[in-house]
């Protein structure tokens, strides 16, 4: 199945690289595409459990799904994830 989720705190290519790397590491997730301008992440997933896990990984890295709580901790984590993504150009 394929989905697109809209996330918070997505700012640049560094963020996109981190998101792509983290989601691509998941066994039941594939074909990850990040659209920075739309704050959207599209990917293929095997089942609802894989989708939920992907959303948890996004939140853990500072990118909660639009509509979810966006804490100061999430914002701080997204800045760190962004910086890490920028270092891996």
Secondary structure in CASP SS format (residue, H / E / C, confidence):
PFRMAT SS
TARGET T0000
AUTHOR 0000-0000-0000
METHOD secondary structure of the structure
MODEL  1
X C 1.00
X E 1.00
X E 1.00
X E 1.00
X E 1.00
X E 1.00
X E 1.00
X C 1.00
X C 1.00
X C 1.00
X C 1.00
X C 1.00
X H 1.00
X H 1.00
X H 1.00
X H 1.00
X H 1.00
X H 1.00
X H 1.00
X H 1.00
X H 1.00
X H 1.00
X H 1.00
X H 1.00
X C 1.00
X C 1.00
X C 1.00
X C 1.00
X E 1.00
X E 1.00
X E 1.00
X E 1.00
X E 1.00
X E 1.00
X E 1.00
X C 1.00
X C 1.00
X C 1.00
X C 1.00
X E 1.00
X E 1.00
X E 1.00
X E 1.00
X E 1.00
X E 1.00
X C 1.00
X C 1.00
X H 1.00
X H 1.00
X H 1.00
X H 1.00
X H 1.00
X H 1.00
X H 1.00
X H 1.00
X H 1.00
X H 1.00
X H 1.00
X H 1.00
X H 1.00
X C 1.00
X C 1.00
X C 1.00
X C 1.00
X E 1.00
X C 1.00
X C 1.00
X C 1.00
X C 1.00
X C 1.00
X C 1.00
X H 1.00
X H 1.00
X H 1.00
X H 1.00
X H 1.00
X H 1.00
X H 1.00
X H 1.00
X H 1.00
X H 1.00
X H 1.00
X H 1.00
X H 1.00
X H 1.00
X H 1.00
X H 1.00
X C 1.00
X C 1.00
END
